[in-house]
Amino acid sequence: MKRIRYTLSLLPLLLVVAPFAQAQSSFDVNLGFGSAHDKASGAGIDNGNSQTNPFGFCTPNSGDPNCQATPALSGFFMGFGGSIMLQKHYGAGMEFTITPARQDYASLQYRQLFYDFNGIYAPINQKKVQLQLQGGIGGARTSFALTQSGCVGPACSSFTQPIGNNSHFQLHVGVGIQIFVTEHVFIRPQFDYHYVPNLTNEFGSTSVPQGMIWIGYSFGDRT
């Protein structure tokens, strides 16, 4: 959550500098929806029923009835971002995407976050359409939690406890086509590729493709 708050804190900064950017070109804010994918690592984690290795690593299909396989990365992602085009064809921006709901990770739950800071090149920048090529650096974080439940007489309850997270550096590239449905409102289908060294600690590959649909508002003069 600290990383999310830090990233969100950059959006007011972009709003402050927006009037200066308008003298050159445009300033955009956007909200996105999509998904990202990575294969499963093939590892497993024993659940709480294990007498010898609760929540420890195990090998699926090895005869351990409490061993649960870790999943592939998938599911719904939500994103926030902003960008400034300091010139007609060149700018900078930032974005982050997160799974808003925790997902099952063997006997645990996880939430995945990607954030990146990019340079932007727009070889096509017209009134109704803009082609964006992005490249930059950032990070990826996988946070883990454990949900437990219990009953005292007829009263039952459950609670989720955060138990830690893994953070990694990442390289990011993306390409999107920004289509203006009004003078300022746009939709941008975008394909992203995240290269995340050491993400194999959680999933099966260091390569994460992602598809997003961004909806946003553009301030300033794009022409």
DABELPE-V376488 format. One record per backbone hydrogen bond with DSSP energy under -0.5 kcal/mol. CO is the residue of the C=O (numbers start at 1). NH is the residue of the N-H. If there is no record, write none. Layout:
co=CO nh=NH
co=CO nh=NH
This chain:
co=1 nh=5
co=2 nh=6
co=3 nh=7
co=4 nh=8
co=5 nh=9
co=6 nh=10
co=7 nh=10
co=8 nh=11
co=8 nh=12
co=9 nh=13
co=10 nh=14
co=11 nh=15
co=12 nh=16
co=13 nh=17
co=14 nh=18
co=17 nh=20
co=17 nh=21
co=18 nh=22
co=19 nh=23
co=20 nh=23
co=21 nh=24
co=21 nh=25
co=22 nh=221
co=25 nh=221
co=26 nh=85
co=27 nh=219
co=28 nh=83
co=29 nh=217
co=30 nh=81
co=31 nh=215
co=32 nh=79
co=33 nh=213
co=34 nh=77
co=35 nh=211
co=37 nh=209
co=38 nh=73
co=39 nh=204
co=43 nh=70
co=44 nh=58
co=45 nh=68
co=46 nh=55
co=47 nh=50
co=53 nh=56
co=56 nh=46
co=58 nh=44
co=58 nh=60
co=59 nh=62
co=63 nh=65
co=64 nh=67
co=66 nh=47
co=66 nh=68
co=68 nh=45
co=72 nh=74
co=73 nh=38
co=75 nh=36
co=77 nh=34
co=78 nh=98
co=79 nh=32
co=80 nh=96
co=81 nh=30
co=82 nh=94
co=83 nh=28
co=84 nh=86
co=84 nh=92
co=85 nh=26
co=89 nh=122
co=90 nh=86
co=90 nh=87
co=91 nh=120
co=92 nh=84
co=93 nh=118
co=94 nh=82
co=95 nh=116
co=96 nh=80
co=97 nh=114
co=98 nh=78
co=98 nh=100
co=103 nh=110
co=105 nh=108
co=108 nh=105
co=109 nh=145
co=110 nh=103
co=111 nh=143
co=112 nh=99
co=113 nh=141
co=114 nh=97
co=115 nh=139
co=116 nh=95
co=117 nh=137
co=118 nh=93
co=119 nh=135
co=120 nh=91
co=121 nh=123
co=121 nh=133
co=123 nh=125
co=124 nh=131
co=128 nh=180
co=129 nh=126
co=130 nh=132
co=130 nh=178
co=131 nh=124
co=132 nh=176
co=133 nh=121
co=134 nh=174
co=135 nh=119
co=136 nh=172
co=137 nh=117
co=138 nh=170
co=139 nh=115
co=140 nh=168
co=141 nh=113
co=141 nh=143
co=142 nh=166
co=143 nh=111
co=144 nh=163
co=144 nh=164
co=145 nh=109
co=146 nh=148
co=146 nh=161
co=148 nh=159
co=150 nh=157
co=151 nh=153
co=152 nh=155
co=154 nh=156
co=155 nh=152
co=157 nh=150
co=159 nh=148
co=161 nh=146
co=164 nh=144
co=166 nh=142
co=168 nh=140
co=170 nh=138
co=171 nh=195
co=172 nh=136
co=173 nh=193
co=174 nh=134
co=175 nh=191
co=176 nh=132
co=176 nh=178
co=177 nh=179
co=177 nh=189
co=178 nh=130
co=178 nh=180
co=179 nh=181
co=179 nh=187
co=184 nh=218
co=185 nh=181
co=185 nh=182
co=186 nh=216
co=187 nh=179
co=188 nh=214
co=189 nh=177
co=190 nh=212
co=191 nh=175
co=192 nh=210
co=193 nh=173
co=193 nh=195
co=194 nh=196
co=194 nh=208
co=195 nh=171
co=195 nh=197
co=196 nh=199
co=198 nh=201
co=199 nh=202
co=199 nh=203
co=206 nh=196
co=208 nh=194
co=209 nh=37
co=210 nh=192
co=211 nh=35
co=212 nh=190
co=212 nh=214
co=213 nh=33
co=214 nh=188
co=215 nh=31
co=216 nh=186
co=217 nh=29
co=217 nh=219
co=219 nh=27
co=220 nh=222
